[in-house]
Amino acid sequence: MKLPRRRFLRLAAGAAALPAVSRAALALDYPTRPVKILVGFSAGGAVDVVARLIGDWLSRRLGGQFLVEDRPGAANNIATEDMIRSPADGYTLLLTNPTNAINATYYAHLSYNFLRDSDPVAGIMRVPNVMVVGASVPVHTVPEFIAYAKANPGKVYYASPGNGTSPHMSMEMFMLMAHLSLNPITYRGMNGGAYTDLMSGRVQVSFDNLPGAIGYIRNGQFRALGVTTTARSEALPNTPCIADFLSGYDVSAFYGLNAPKGTPPEVIAILNKAVNAALADPAMRKKLADLGGMMLGGSPADFGKFVTAETDKWAKVIQGANIPLME
């Protein structure tokens, strides 16, 4: 039977609207099953700590389970690629961090392009990194450490959670500007073996994201020599800036959420609104501030622009310092 033209057009319009209606309905029900937040570093480190804080908030705010999965290795590339290759349905997220901006240039042959292949969801916070030594190392300031390292050539070791990570690049910039050459020991994340070796004296120094190291600093197990930002951290008000001694030194870590490219914008909007609510909540703000956090927030586009700017900055540093690329 041939349908009248007007009725046919109405039915066709209704059929065309079905995907949009289904996506909107999906967003209203989100989440209906557990959501994974992938972390590219070991449990207990800075990225993991932030992921668990925001995951707990999202679980309570949205009434679903947001589960942190640590997938350490390859300087966050394993977790990042796992996120990018996951279905774009809002049920796999990445705790985005500085390595996502650094690796874009530092790795010569990545199988993905982070800016192209993922969708920004929300910025959480940025923090300084902190330069720490074990309690047995006989220095208390950055100039004292530089003198100590120069007096002990070939004998000073630093801990790194992986090539291309923010702590590693912080050390590369420090060695370049201080005219030092220190010996690296690389770990699968900082919490665990790296912290144990710092406390025992096997390695003498490290940079770390402030949320991971701050408890050890407050307990006297590490001695903080300087923060990497050009302003002091409210969490460590008595610790000077490395830039006070090495003019122009400036590094910060950051944290946010990304999702696979093509994730429904309605789901991203729900997540973004929930993260911004966390950053406006006094109790949550205090928890993040206690870790040295300076809140980011804003729209998904705001976070996308932030990560793009960080990517451009680290490209200039890597190229300008002639840092060998990872294959």
Phi and psi restraints in degrees (value plus and minus 20) as a CYANA .aco file:
   2 LYS   PHI    -105.2   -65.2
   2 LYS   PSI     106.8   146.8
   3 LEU   PHI     -99.9   -59.9
   3 LEU   PSI     123.8   163.8
   4 PRO   PHI     -78.8   -38.8
   4 PRO   PSI     125.8   165.8
   5 ARG   PHI     -76.2   -36.2
   5 ARG   PSI     -63.3   -23.3
   6 ARG   PHI     -83.7   -43.7
   6 ARG   PSI     -62.8   -22.8
   7 ARG   PHI     -87.1   -47.1
   7 ARG   PSI     -58.8   -18.8
   8 PHE   PHI     -79.8   -39.8
   8 PHE   PSI     -63.9   -23.9
   9 LEU   PHI     -84.9   -44.9
   9 LEU   PSI     -57.9   -17.9
  10 ARG   PHI     -83.6   -43.6
  10 ARG   PSI     -64.4   -24.4
  11 LEU   PHI     -85.0   -45.0
  11 LEU   PSI     -60.8   -20.8
  12 ALA   PHI     -83.9   -43.9
  12 ALA   PSI     -61.4   -21.4
  13 ALA   PHI     -84.1   -44.1
  13 ALA   PSI     -59.9   -19.9
  14 GLY   PHI     -84.6   -44.6
  14 GLY   PSI     -60.3   -20.3
  15 ALA   PHI     -85.1   -45.1
  15 ALA   PSI     -59.6   -19.6
  16 ALA   PHI     -85.0   -45.0
  16 ALA   PSI     -49.3    -9.3
  17 ALA   PHI    -100.9   -60.9
  17 ALA   PSI     -32.6     7.4
  18 LEU   PHI     -77.8   -37.8
  18 LEU   PSI     -65.9   -25.9
  19 PRO   PHI     -77.8   -37.8
  19 PRO   PSI     -61.7   -21.7
  20 ALA   PHI     -84.9   -44.9
  20 ALA   PSI     -62.0   -22.0
  21 VAL   PHI     -82.7   -42.7
  21 VAL   PSI     -63.8   -23.8
  22 SER   PHI     -82.5   -42.5
  22 SER   PSI     -61.6   -21.6
  23 ARG   PHI     -84.8   -44.8
  23 ARG   PSI     -60.7   -20.7
  24 ALA   PHI     -84.5   -44.5
  24 ALA   PSI     -61.8   -21.8
  25 ALA   PHI     -83.9   -43.9
  25 ALA   PSI     -59.8   -19.8
  26 LEU   PHI     -79.5   -39.5
  26 LEU   PSI     -63.1   -23.1
  27 ALA   PHI     -84.3   -44.3
  27 ALA   PSI     -59.0   -19.0
  28 LEU   PHI     -83.5   -43.5
  28 LEU   PSI     -52.6   -12.6
  29 ASP   PHI    -108.6   -68.6
  29 ASP   PSI     -31.3     8.7
  30 TYR   PHI     -85.9   -45.9
  30 TYR   PSI     115.0   155.0
  31 PRO   PHI    -114.2   -74.2
  31 PRO   PSI     125.0   165.0
  32 THR   PHI    -123.9   -83.9
  32 THR   PSI     -24.4    15.6
  33 ARG   PHI    -169.7  -129.7
  33 ARG   PSI     149.9   189.9
  34 PRO   PHI     -79.3   -39.3
  34 PRO   PSI     122.6   162.6
  35 VAL   PHI    -126.9   -86.9
  35 VAL   PSI     112.8   152.8
  36 LYS   PHI    -114.7   -74.7
  36 LYS   PSI     111.6   151.6
  37 ILE   PHI    -129.0   -89.0
  37 ILE   PSI      88.8   128.8
  38 LEU   PHI    -101.9   -61.9
  38 LEU   PSI     117.6   157.6
  39 VAL   PHI    -145.5  -105.5
  39 VAL   PSI     108.1   148.1
  40 GLY   PHI    -107.7   -67.7
  40 GLY   PSI      -5.5    34.5
  41 PHE   PHI    -157.2  -117.2
  41 PHE   PSI     150.2   190.2
  42 SER   PHI     -92.3   -52.3
  42 SER   PSI     140.3   180.3
  43 ALA   PHI     -81.4   -41.4
  43 ALA   PSI     120.2   160.2
  44 GLY   PHI      74.3   114.3
  44 GLY   PSI     -35.7     4.3
  45 GLY   PHI     -97.3   -57.3
  45 GLY   PSI     157.3   197.3
  46 ALA   PHI     -80.5   -40.5
  46 ALA   PSI     -65.6   -25.6
  47 VAL   PHI     -84.0   -44.0
  47 VAL   PSI     -61.3   -21.3
  48 ASP   PHI     -84.2   -44.2
  48 ASP   PSI     -62.0   -22.0
  49 VAL   PHI     -79.7   -39.7
  49 VAL   PSI     -67.8   -27.8
  50 VAL   PHI     -85.4   -45.4
  50 VAL   PSI     -60.7   -20.7
  51 ALA   PHI     -80.0   -40.0
  51 ALA   PSI     -62.1   -22.1
  52 ARG   PHI     -89.8   -49.8
  52 ARG   PSI     -55.6   -15.6
  53 LEU   PHI     -83.9   -43.9
  53 LEU   PSI     -69.1   -29.1
  54 ILE   PHI     -93.4   -53.4
  54 ILE   PSI     -52.5   -12.5
  55 GLY   PHI     -84.2   -44.2
  55 GLY   PSI     -61.5   -21.5
  56 ASP   PHI     -83.7   -43.7
  56 ASP   PSI     -61.9   -21.9
  57 TRP   PHI     -82.5   -42.5
  57 TRP   PSI     -67.4   -27.4
  58 LEU   PHI     -82.8   -42.8
  58 LEU   PSI     -57.2   -17.2
  59 SER   PHI     -80.7   -40.7
  59 SER   PSI     -64.1   -24.1
  60 ARG   PHI     -94.3   -54.3
  60 ARG   PSI     -58.2   -18.2
  61 ARG   PHI     -91.6   -51.6
  61 ARG   PSI     -61.7   -21.7
  62 LEU   PHI    -122.2   -82.2
  62 LEU   PSI     -23.2    16.8
  63 GLY   PHI      52.0    92.0
  63 GLY   PSI       6.0    46.0
  64 GLY   PHI    -152.7  -112.7
  64 GLY   PSI    -197.7  -157.7
  65 GLN   PHI    -118.4   -78.4
  65 GLN   PSI     102.5   142.5
  66 PHE   PHI    -132.5   -92.5
  66 PHE   PSI      87.6   127.6
  67 LEU   PHI    -126.6   -86.6
  67 LEU   PSI     109.2   149.2
  68 VAL   PHI    -104.3   -64.3
  68 VAL   PSI     109.5   149.5
  69 GLU   PHI    -140.5  -100.5
  69 GLU   PSI      95.9   135.9
  70 ASP   PHI    -104.3   -64.3
  70 ASP   PSI     102.7   142.7
  71 ARG   PHI    -148.6  -108.6
  71 ARG   PSI      52.0    92.0
  72 PRO   PHI     -91.4   -51.4
  72 PRO   PSI     137.8   177.8
  73 GLY   PHI     108.9   148.9
  73 GLY   PSI     128.6   168.6
  74 ALA   PHI      35.9    75.9
  74 ALA   PSI      18.7    58.7
  75 ALA   PHI      31.2    71.2
  75 ALA   PSI      27.3    67.3
  76 ASN   PHI      62.5   102.5
  76 ASN   PSI     -24.8    15.2
  77 ASN   PHI     -88.6   -48.6
  77 ASN   PSI     -53.3   -13.3
  78 ILE   PHI     -83.7   -43.7
  78 ILE   PSI     -70.9   -30.9
  79 ALA   PHI     -84.4   -44.4
  79 ALA   PSI     -59.9   -19.9
  80 THR   PHI     -83.6   -43.6
  80 THR   PSI     -66.6   -26.6
  81 GLU   PHI     -84.9   -44.9
  81 GLU   PSI     -58.0   -18.0
  82 ASP   PHI     -80.3   -40.3
  82 ASP   PSI     -61.2   -21.2
  83 MET   PHI     -84.0   -44.0
  83 MET   PSI     -68.0   -28.0
  84 ILE   PHI     -81.7   -41.7
  84 ILE   PSI     -56.0   -16.0
  85 ARG   PHI    -102.9   -62.9
  85 ARG   PSI     -24.0    16.0
  86 SER   PHI     -99.6   -59.6
  86 SER   PSI     139.3   179.3
  87 PRO   PHI     -77.7   -37.7
  87 PRO   PSI     121.2   161.2
  88 ALA   PHI    -106.2   -66.2
  88 ALA   PSI      47.2    87.2
  89 ASP   PHI    -144.4  -104.4
  89 ASP   PSI     -14.3    25.7
  90 GLY   PHI      67.6   107.6
  90 GLY   PSI     -17.4    22.6
  91 TYR   PHI    -123.4   -83.4
  91 TYR   PSI     -15.5    24.5
  92 THR   PHI    -156.0  -116.0
  92 THR   PSI     101.6   141.6
  93 LEU   PHI    -143.8  -103.8
  93 LEU   PSI     142.4   182.4
  94 LEU   PHI    -140.1  -100.1
  94 LEU   PSI     115.8   155.8
  95 LEU   PHI     -99.8   -59.8
  95 LEU   PSI      74.4   114.4
  96 THR   PHI     -87.0   -47.0
  96 THR   PSI     123.3   163.3
  97 ASN   PHI    -172.1  -132.1
  97 ASN   PSI     158.0   198.0
  98 PRO   PHI     -77.7   -37.7
  98 PRO   PSI     -47.9    -7.9
  99 THR   PHI     -81.8   -41.8
  99 THR   PSI     -47.2    -7.2
 100 ASN   PHI     -87.0   -47.0
 100 ASN   PSI     -49.0    -9.0
 101 ALA   PHI    -103.0   -63.0
 101 ALA   PSI     -57.2   -17.2
 102 ILE   PHI     -92.2   -52.2
 102 ILE   PSI     -66.5   -26.5
 103 ASN   PHI     -82.5   -42.5
 103 ASN   PSI     -44.6    -4.6
 104 ALA   PHI     -76.7   -36.7
 104 ALA   PSI     -52.0   -12.0
 105 THR   PHI    -125.0   -85.0
 105 THR   PSI     -56.9   -16.9
 106 TYR   PHI     -88.5   -48.5
 106 TYR   PSI     -50.8   -10.8
 107 TYR   PHI    -118.5   -78.5
 107 TYR   PSI     102.8   142.8
 108 ALA   PHI     -93.2   -53.2
 108 ALA   PSI     -47.2    -7.2
 109 HIS   PHI    -157.6  -117.6
 109 HIS   PSI      42.7    82.7
 110 LEU   PHI     -93.3   -53.3
 110 LEU   PSI     129.8   169.8
 111 SER   PHI    -106.5   -66.5
 111 SER   PSI     -15.3    24.7
 112 TYR   PHI    -166.4  -126.4
 112 TYR   PSI     143.9   183.9
 113 ASN   PHI    -139.3   -99.3
 113 ASN   PSI      90.4   130.4
 114 PHE   PHI     -79.9   -39.9
 114 PHE   PSI     -64.6   -24.6
 115 LEU   PHI     -86.3   -46.3
 115 LEU   PSI     -54.4   -14.4
 116 ARG   PHI    -101.9   -61.9
 116 ARG   PSI     -56.3   -16.3
 117 ASP   PHI    -121.2   -81.2
 117 ASP   PSI     -11.9    28.1
 118 SER   PHI    -158.3  -118.3
 118 SER   PSI     141.8   181.8
 119 ASP   PHI    -129.8   -89.8
 119 ASP   PSI     108.9   148.9
 120 PRO   PHI     -88.0   -48.0
 120 PRO   PSI     120.7   160.7
 121 VAL   PHI    -130.4   -90.4
 121 VAL   PSI     -75.6   -35.6
 122 ALA   PHI    -185.6  -145.6
 122 ALA   PSI     123.1   163.1
 123 GLY   PHI    -106.6   -66.6
 123 GLY   PSI     119.7   159.7
 124 ILE   PHI    -122.7   -82.7
 124 ILE   PSI     -84.4   -44.4
 125 MET   PHI    -183.2  -143.2
 125 MET   PSI     145.2   185.2
 126 ARG   PHI    -141.3  -101.3
 126 ARG   PSI     130.1   170.1
 127 VAL   PHI    -161.6  -121.6
 127 VAL   PSI     135.8   175.8
 128 PRO   PHI     -92.5   -52.5
 128 PRO   PSI     134.6   174.6
 129 ASN   PHI    -104.9   -64.9
 129 ASN   PSI     145.1   185.1
 130 VAL   PHI    -154.6  -114.6
 130 VAL   PSI     118.2   158.2
 131 MET   PHI    -110.6   -70.6
 131 MET   PSI     102.1   142.1
 132 VAL   PHI    -147.5  -107.5
 132 VAL   PSI     131.5   171.5
 133 VAL   PHI    -145.0  -105.0
 133 VAL   PSI     137.6   177.6
 134 GLY   PHI     -88.2   -48.2
 134 GLY   PSI     136.8   176.8
 135 ALA   PHI     -81.9   -41.9
 135 ALA   PSI     -42.8    -2.8
 136 SER   PHI    -104.0   -64.0
 136 SER   PSI     -30.1     9.9
 137 VAL   PHI     -97.3   -57.3
 137 VAL   PSI     106.4   146.4
 138 PRO   PHI    -102.2   -62.2
 138 PRO   PSI      32.6    72.6
 139 VAL   PHI    -158.4  -118.4
 139 VAL   PSI     131.9   171.9
 140 HIS   PHI    -150.0  -110.0
 140 HIS   PSI     -25.3    14.7
 141 THR   PHI    -158.9  -118.9
 141 THR   PSI     144.9   184.9
 142 VAL   PHI     -82.2   -42.2
 142 VAL   PSI     -67.6   -27.6
 143 PRO   PHI     -79.7   -39.7
 143 PRO   PSI     -56.8   -16.8
 144 GLU   PHI     -84.6   -44.6
 144 GLU   PSI     -58.6   -18.6
 145 PHE   PHI     -86.5   -46.5
 145 PHE   PSI     -63.1   -23.1
 146 ILE   PHI     -79.0   -39.0
 146 ILE   PSI     -63.9   -23.9
 147 ALA   PHI     -84.4   -44.4
 147 ALA   PSI     -60.8   -20.8
 148 TYR   PHI     -82.5   -42.5
 148 TYR   PSI     -64.9   -24.9
 149 ALA   PHI     -85.4   -45.4
 149 ALA   PSI     -58.7   -18.7
 150 LYS   PHI     -91.3   -51.3
 150 LYS   PSI     -47.9    -7.9
 151 ALA   PHI    -100.4   -60.4
 151 ALA   PSI     -31.7     8.3
 152 ASN   PHI    -149.0  -109.0
 152 ASN   PSI      40.9    80.9
 153 PRO   PHI     -81.6   -41.6
 153 PRO   PSI     113.8   153.8
 154 GLY   PHI      58.3    98.3
 154 GLY   PSI     -19.9    20.1
 155 LYS   PHI    -133.4   -93.4
 155 LYS   PSI     -23.6    16.4
 156 VAL   PHI    -125.5   -85.5
 156 VAL   PSI     107.5   147.5
 157 TYR   PHI    -135.4   -95.4
 157 TYR   PSI     126.4   166.4
 158 TYR   PHI    -144.7  -104.7
 158 TYR   PSI     126.7   166.7
 159 ALA   PHI    -111.3   -71.3
 159 ALA   PSI     117.8   157.8
 160 SER   PHI    -154.9  -114.9
 160 SER   PSI     119.0   159.0
 161 PRO   PHI    -103.8   -63.8
 161 PRO   PSI      -7.0    33.0
 162 GLY   PHI     115.7   155.7
 162 GLY   PSI     126.1   166.1
 163 ASN   PHI     -81.7   -41.7
 163 ASN   PSI     114.3   154.3
 164 GLY   PHI      69.5   109.5
 164 GLY   PSI     -26.9    13.1
 165 THR   PHI     -95.3   -55.3
 165 THR   PSI     141.8   181.8
 166 SER   PHI     -78.8   -38.8
 166 SER   PSI     -63.4   -23.4
 167 PRO   PHI     -81.3   -41.3
 167 PRO   PSI     -60.6   -20.6
 168 HIS   PHI     -82.7   -42.7
 168 HIS   PSI     -66.4   -26.4
 169 MET   PHI     -88.7   -48.7
 169 MET   PSI     -50.8   -10.8
 170 SER   PHI     -80.9   -40.9
 170 SER   PSI     -62.4   -22.4
 171 MET   PHI     -88.7   -48.7
 171 MET   PSI     -60.1   -20.1
 172 GLU   PHI     -78.8   -38.8
 172 GLU   PSI     -64.0   -24.0
 173 MET   PHI     -86.3   -46.3
 173 MET   PSI     -60.1   -20.1
 174 PHE   PHI     -82.7   -42.7
 174 PHE   PSI     -67.3   -27.3
 175 MET   PHI     -83.0   -43.0
 175 MET   PSI     -59.0   -19.0
 176 LEU   PHI     -82.2   -42.2
 176 LEU   PSI     -66.4   -26.4
 177 MET   PHI     -97.4   -57.4
 177 MET   PSI     -48.7    -8.7
 178 ALA   PHI    -113.2   -73.2
 178 ALA   PSI     -22.8    17.2
 179 HIS   PHI      38.9    78.9
 179 HIS   PSI      31.6    71.6
 180 LEU   PHI    -140.4  -100.4
 180 LEU   PSI     137.4   177.4
 181 SER   PHI    -152.6  -112.6
 181 SER   PSI      88.6   128.6
 182 LEU   PHI    -131.2   -91.2
 182 LEU   PSI     140.0   180.0
 183 ASN   PHI    -112.4   -72.4
 183 ASN   PSI     105.7   145.7
 184 PRO   PHI    -107.0   -67.0
 184 PRO   PSI     125.4   165.4
 185 ILE   PHI    -146.5  -106.5
 185 ILE   PSI     102.0   142.0
 186 THR   PHI    -121.2   -81.2
 186 THR   PSI     117.1   157.1
 187 TYR   PHI    -144.3  -104.3
 187 TYR   PSI     143.0   183.0
 188 ARG   PHI    -105.2   -65.2
 188 ARG   PSI      54.4    94.4
 189 GLY   PHI      72.8   112.8
 189 GLY   PSI     146.5   186.5
 190 MET   PHI    -109.4   -69.4
 190 MET   PSI     -62.2   -22.2
 191 ASN   PHI     -86.4   -46.4
 191 ASN   PSI     111.6   151.6
 192 GLY   PHI      91.1   131.1
 192 GLY   PSI    -138.1   -98.1
 193 GLY   PHI     -80.5   -40.5
 193 GLY   PSI     -61.7   -21.7
 194 ALA   PHI     -84.1   -44.1
 194 ALA   PSI     -66.9   -26.9
 195 TYR   PHI     -85.1   -45.1
 195 TYR   PSI     -59.9   -19.9
 196 THR   PHI     -80.6   -40.6
 196 THR   PSI     -63.6   -23.6
 197 ASP   PHI     -90.5   -50.5
 197 ASP   PSI     -51.7   -11.7
 198 LEU   PHI     -85.7   -45.7
 198 LEU   PSI     -62.8   -22.8
 199 MET   PHI     -89.3   -49.3
 199 MET   PSI     -52.5   -12.5
 200 SER   PHI    -102.5   -62.5
 200 SER   PSI     -36.4     3.6
 201 GLY   PHI      74.1   114.1
 201 GLY   PSI     -18.3    21.7
 202 ARG   PHI     -83.7   -43.7
 202 ARG   PSI     -59.5   -19.5
 203 VAL   PHI    -136.2   -96.2
 203 VAL   PSI     129.1   169.1
 204 GLN   PHI    -117.8   -77.8
 204 GLN   PSI     -46.5    -6.5
 205 VAL   PHI    -171.3  -131.3
 205 VAL   PSI     137.2   177.2
 206 SER   PHI    -182.1  -142.1
 206 SER   PSI     137.9   177.9
 207 PHE   PHI    -121.8   -81.8
 207 PHE   PSI     127.2   167.2
 208 ASP   PHI    -169.8  -129.8
 208 ASP   PSI     135.3   175.3
 209 ASN   PHI     -82.4   -42.4
 209 ASN   PSI     116.4   156.4
 210 LEU   PHI     -76.7   -36.7
 210 LEU   PSI     -60.4   -20.4
 211 PRO   PHI     -78.5   -38.5
 211 PRO   PSI     -52.7   -12.7
 212 GLY   PHI     -96.3   -56.3
 212 GLY   PSI     -52.7   -12.7
 213 ALA   PHI    -117.9   -77.9
 213 ALA   PSI     -36.5     3.5
 214 ILE   PHI     -83.5   -43.5
 214 ILE   PSI     -55.1   -15.1
 215 GLY   PHI     -84.3   -44.3
 215 GLY   PSI     -59.4   -19.4
 216 TYR   PHI     -88.6   -48.6
 216 TYR   PSI     -54.6   -14.6
 217 ILE   PHI     -86.7   -46.7
 217 ILE   PSI     -66.7   -26.7
 218 ARG   PHI     -86.7   -46.7
 218 ARG   PSI     -47.8    -7.8
 219 ASN   PHI    -106.2   -66.2
 219 ASN   PSI     -21.3    18.7
 220 GLY   PHI      61.2   101.2
 220 GLY   PSI     -11.4    28.6
 221 GLN   PHI    -100.4   -60.4
 221 GLN   PSI     -49.5    -9.5
 222 PHE   PHI    -138.9   -98.9
 222 PHE   PSI     134.3   174.3
 223 ARG   PHI    -132.8   -92.8
 223 ARG   PSI     101.9   141.9
 224 ALA   PHI    -103.4   -63.4
 224 ALA   PSI     105.6   145.6
 225 LEU   PHI    -117.1   -77.1
 225 LEU   PSI     -52.6   -12.6
 226 GLY   PHI    -193.3  -153.3
 226 GLY   PSI     133.3   173.3
 227 VAL   PHI    -119.8   -79.8
 227 VAL   PSI     136.4   176.4
 228 THR   PHI    -109.2   -69.2
 228 THR   PSI     -29.4    10.6
 229 THR   PHI    -106.9   -66.9
 229 THR   PSI     146.9   186.9
 230 THR   PHI    -104.6   -64.6
 230 THR   PSI     -22.9    17.1
 231 ALA   PHI    -144.1  -104.1
 231 ALA   PSI     125.7   165.7
 232 ARG   PHI     -84.4   -44.4
 232 ARG   PSI     134.4   174.4
 233 SER   PHI    -108.6   -68.6
 233 SER   PSI     116.6   156.6
 234 GLU   PHI     -83.3   -43.3
 234 GLU   PSI     -45.1    -5.1
 235 ALA   PHI     -95.2   -55.2
 235 ALA   PSI     -43.9    -3.9
 236 LEU   PHI    -153.6  -113.6
 236 LEU   PSI      47.5    87.5
 237 PRO   PHI     -84.5   -44.5
 237 PRO   PSI     -41.4    -1.4
 238 ASN   PHI    -113.2   -73.2
 238 ASN   PSI     -18.8    21.2
 239 THR   PHI    -116.3   -76.3
 239 THR   PSI     102.7   142.7
 240 PRO   PHI     -92.6   -52.6
 240 PRO   PSI     151.0   191.0
 241 CYS   PHI    -106.7   -66.7
 241 CYS   PSI     120.4   160.4
 242 ILE   PHI     -79.6   -39.6
 242 ILE   PSI     -51.9   -11.9
 243 ALA   PHI     -81.6   -41.6
 243 ALA   PSI     -39.6     0.4
 244 ASP   PHI     -83.7   -43.7
 244 ASP   PSI     -44.1    -4.1
 245 PHE   PHI    -133.5   -93.5
 245 PHE   PSI     -47.3    -7.3
 246 LEU   PHI    -144.3  -104.3
 246 LEU   PSI      73.2   113.2
 247 SER   PHI     -78.4   -38.4
 247 SER   PSI     111.2   151.2
 248 GLY   PHI      75.5   115.5
 248 GLY   PSI     -26.6    13.4
 249 TYR   PHI     -93.2   -53.2
 249 TYR   PSI     105.6   145.6
 250 ASP   PHI    -178.7  -138.7
 250 ASP   PSI      94.2   134.2
 251 VAL   PHI    -161.2  -121.2
 251 VAL   PSI     122.4   162.4
 252 SER   PHI    -161.2  -121.2
 252 SER   PSI     130.4   170.4
 253 ALA   PHI    -114.3   -74.3
 253 ALA   PSI     139.7   179.7
 254 PHE   PHI    -164.8  -124.8
 254 PHE   PSI     140.6   180.6
 255 TYR   PHI    -159.6  -119.6
 255 TYR   PSI     122.2   162.2
 256 GLY   PHI    -184.2  -144.2
 256 GLY   PSI    -185.9  -145.9
 257 LEU   PHI    -147.4  -107.4
 257 LEU   PSI     118.0   158.0
 258 ASN   PHI    -147.5  -107.5
 258 ASN   PSI     138.2   178.2
 259 ALA   PHI    -151.3  -111.3
 259 ALA   PSI     142.8   182.8
 260 PRO   PHI     -77.4   -37.4
 260 PRO   PSI     127.5   167.5
 261 LYS   PHI     -78.1   -38.1
 261 LYS   PSI     113.9   153.9
 262 GLY   PHI      73.7   113.7
 262 GLY   PSI     -15.4    24.6
 263 THR   PHI     -79.4   -39.4
 263 THR   PSI     115.1   155.1
 264 PRO   PHI     -72.0   -32.0
 264 PRO   PSI     109.2   149.2
 265 PRO   PHI     -80.4   -40.4
 265 PRO   PSI     -46.3    -6.3
 266 GLU   PHI     -85.3   -45.3
 266 GLU   PSI     -58.1   -18.1
 267 VAL   PHI     -90.6   -50.6
 267 VAL   PSI     -62.3   -22.3
 268 ILE   PHI     -80.0   -40.0
 268 ILE   PSI     -59.5   -19.5
 269 ALA   PHI     -83.3   -43.3
 269 ALA   PSI     -60.3   -20.3
 270 ILE   PHI     -82.1   -42.1
 270 ILE   PSI     -66.5   -26.5
 271 LEU   PHI     -85.5   -45.5
 271 LEU   PSI     -62.9   -22.9
 272 ASN   PHI     -81.8   -41.8
 272 ASN   PSI     -63.8   -23.8
 273 LYS   PHI     -82.1   -42.1
 273 LYS   PSI     -59.7   -19.7
 274 ALA   PHI     -88.6   -48.6
 274 ALA   PSI     -59.8   -19.8
 275 VAL   PHI     -85.7   -45.7
 275 VAL   PSI     -62.5   -22.5
 276 ASN   PHI     -83.9   -43.9
 276 ASN   PSI     -53.5   -13.5
 277 ALA   PHI     -85.3   -45.3
 277 ALA   PSI     -57.8   -17.8
 278 ALA   PHI     -81.4   -41.4
 278 ALA   PSI     -62.6   -22.6
 279 LEU   PHI     -92.2   -52.2
 279 LEU   PSI     -37.5     2.5
 280 ALA   PHI    -113.3   -73.3
 280 ALA   PSI     -31.5     8.5
 281 ASP   PHI    -100.3   -60.3
 281 ASP   PSI     103.7   143.7
 282 PRO   PHI     -76.5   -36.5
 282 PRO   PSI     -61.5   -21.5
 283 ALA   PHI     -86.3   -46.3
 283 ALA   PSI     -62.4   -22.4
 284 MET   PHI     -89.0   -49.0
 284 MET   PSI     -61.4   -21.4
 285 ARG   PHI     -78.2   -38.2
 285 ARG   PSI     -60.1   -20.1
 286 LYS   PHI     -84.8   -44.8
 286 LYS   PSI     -61.9   -21.9
 287 LYS   PHI     -80.6   -40.6
 287 LYS   PSI     -62.7   -22.7
 288 LEU   PHI     -92.1   -52.1
 288 LEU   PSI     -58.9   -18.9
 289 ALA   PHI     -85.6   -45.6
 289 ALA   PSI     -54.5   -14.5
 290 ASP   PHI     -83.7   -43.7
 290 ASP   PSI     -42.2    -2.2
 291 LEU   PHI    -110.1   -70.1
 291 LEU   PSI     -16.6    23.4
 292 GLY   PHI      72.8   112.8
 292 GLY   PSI      -9.1    30.9
 293 GLY   PHI     -96.3   -56.3
 293 GLY   PSI     120.5   160.5
 294 MET   PHI    -134.0   -94.0
 294 MET   PSI      99.9   139.9
 295 MET   PHI     -85.3   -45.3
 295 MET   PSI     123.2   163.2
 296 LEU   PHI    -121.3   -81.3
 296 LEU   PSI    -100.4   -60.4
 297 GLY   PHI      50.8    90.8
 297 GLY   PSI    -182.3  -142.3
 298 GLY   PHI      72.3   112.3
 298 GLY   PSI    -189.1  -149.1
 299 SER   PHI    -103.4   -63.4
 299 SER   PSI     147.5   187.5
 300 PRO   PHI     -76.3   -36.3
 300 PRO   PSI     -59.8   -19.8
 301 ALA   PHI     -83.1   -43.1
 301 ALA   PSI     -58.0   -18.0
 302 ASP   PHI     -79.8   -39.8
 302 ASP   PSI     -64.8   -24.8
 303 PHE   PHI     -88.0   -48.0
 303 PHE   PSI     -57.1   -17.1
 304 GLY   PHI     -80.4   -40.4
 304 GLY   PSI     -63.2   -23.2
 305 LYS   PHI     -85.0   -45.0
 305 LYS   PSI     -57.8   -17.8
 306 PHE   PHI     -82.6   -42.6
 306 PHE   PSI     -67.8   -27.8
 307 VAL   PHI     -85.4   -45.4
 307 VAL   PSI     -56.9   -16.9
 308 THR   PHI     -82.1   -42.1
 308 THR   PSI     -63.7   -23.7
 309 ALA   PHI     -83.8   -43.8
 309 ALA   PSI     -60.2   -20.2
 310 GLU   PHI     -85.3   -45.3
 310 GLU   PSI     -58.3   -18.3
 311 THR   PHI     -82.4   -42.4
 311 THR   PSI     -63.9   -23.9
 312 ASP   PHI     -84.5   -44.5
 312 ASP   PSI     -59.9   -19.9
 313 LYS   PHI     -82.3   -42.3
 313 LYS   PSI     -67.4   -27.4
 314 TRP   PHI     -91.2   -51.2
 314 TRP   PSI     -48.0    -8.0
 315 ALA   PHI     -81.8   -41.8
 315 ALA   PSI     -62.1   -22.1
 316 LYS   PHI     -86.8   -46.8
 316 LYS   PSI     -59.5   -19.5
 317 VAL   PHI     -85.0   -45.0
 317 VAL   PSI     -68.1   -28.1
 318 ILE   PHI     -83.1   -43.1
 318 ILE   PSI     -63.3   -23.3
 319 GLN   PHI     -91.8   -51.8
 319 GLN   PSI     -60.5   -20.5
 320 GLY   PHI     -88.0   -48.0
 320 GLY   PSI     -52.9   -12.9
 321 ALA   PHI    -110.6   -70.6
 321 ALA   PSI     -19.8    20.2
 322 ASN   PHI      34.1    74.1
 322 ASN   PSI      21.7    61.7
 323 ILE   PHI     -93.2   -53.2
 323 ILE   PSI     104.8   144.8
 324 PRO   PHI     -78.1   -38.1
 324 PRO   PSI     118.4   158.4
 325 LEU   PHI    -102.6   -62.6
 325 LEU   PSI     131.6   171.6
 326 MET   PHI    -103.0   -63.0
 326 MET   PSI     116.7   156.7
